[in-house]
Amino acid sequence: MSRHPTSSLAVCVWIPLFPLRCEEARHEGLAVVPTALLAPDATRRLWQVSSLARHTGVKPGMTVSQAIGLCSRLRLLEPDPVHYDEQFTQLLSALGEVSPVVEAAELGLSYVGVDGLQGIYGEPEKVIEAIRQAVRPSDRQTVRLGWGVGKFTAWVAASRAKPSEAIVVPAGQERNFLASQPIAVLPLDADTHRRLRQLGIRTLGALATLPHAAITAQFGTPGSRLWQLAAGCVSEPVEGRIAPEPIVAALSFFTPVGEQELLVHALDQLIARALKAPRRIGWRVHALRLRAVLEGGGSWLTAHLLKEPTADAARIAAPLKMRLEQAPPAGGVERLVLEFTAFAPGTSELQLFARDAQAAARAGQQRALQSAAREIRMRVKRSVLYHIIEVQPWSRLPERRYALIDYEP
């Protein structure tokens, strides 16, 4: 029995170049000039490129100097991944008002389960219109929608749809629809794509006509999967996920901080604080993310799914510290926020500790403090409760030695 609600009928909601669309929505006039987003890491290469910039020869992955050489009018934008994540979360929330089964795939790409929605909205076209209306107005001219049985068919339909339009694949017509589609719609790596084209395979239909055993022998288990997708034998349902309320720990600095040593020290403080949250007792951390608000309005974001859920601070910190070392924030950090976003049941000892009477009493006290803090925040319209903690004890400057941390009981 599935732990999450599922739907066999799916609508793929795809907004290409979603981060770039977010920037165009908050900067007037940006859509009419050649634009490119810089990569979120420190390589100073292009990440996403507008269609106007592509027409001048600018492509993703180019260095800044190469791009400027091709298009002197190119407008470069610093990435703001936290903003993009917030906008995508708002999109998922809006889609959740249409259907209780919504699955996120990546930024700008999600699936909506539509089983039973025809009884509420009517024909598929009316269901699709309800989904389109849930999309931000500035994105309705670029969103592409695809309807089909299973996520793959819905995705292929959306990828073939024109901007602001939808393609509906009736149930039972999946194989006929997929047969004429190019193999590029499959989840292929570059080497497999090259080998298939060398074999003269250009469409899903051409791939599906080959013997399954031959494809498996040539490409192994991944090849078997590709053949099943091309033949319409796989119809993965949309799987809705009930996300728990994250455990959040935040740290505000008196002055922007760029030293990696100080950021790592602050991260250790945040992890220790988050692990002490009463709601975490009895549970291990499975997914987490770290985000930073940068000086000048930018942001930095990294998210990780741990291979094995854990409650060990060092194991939780390891991937975040590696990210800070390999691709640190591109500017001074004004605020650092750690979130535990997914959990797994703990060991029997942790579960017993969670049921301990003292833990229950602490949880009750915590709820009372949270209620009082929320009331204060509502009255003054902003957070005014802080802890003062020591983060750089060796510094002689008070503003460097201490940091404000939001009081979240």
Protein Blocks (a to p, Z undefined) as FASTA:
>chain_A
ZZbdcdfbdcddddehklmmmmmmmmghklmpccddddfblnopafbdcfklmmnopaeh
iafklmmmmmmkbccddddfklmmmmmmmmmmmmmmmpmcdcdfbehiacddfehklmmn
opfklmmmmmmmmpcfklmmmpccdddehjklmmmmmmmpcehiacdddehilmmmmmmp
cfklpccdfklmmmmmmnopabfklmmmpcfklmmmmnommlmmmmmmmnopaccddddd
ddddddddddddfbdcfbfklmmmmmmmmmmmmmmpmklgopacfbdcdddddehhiacd
dddddfbacfbfklmmmmmmmmmmmmgcfbdcfbdcdddfbdcdddfklmmmmmpmklmm
mmmmmmmmmmmmmmmmmmnopafbdcdddfblmbmbfklmpccddddZZ
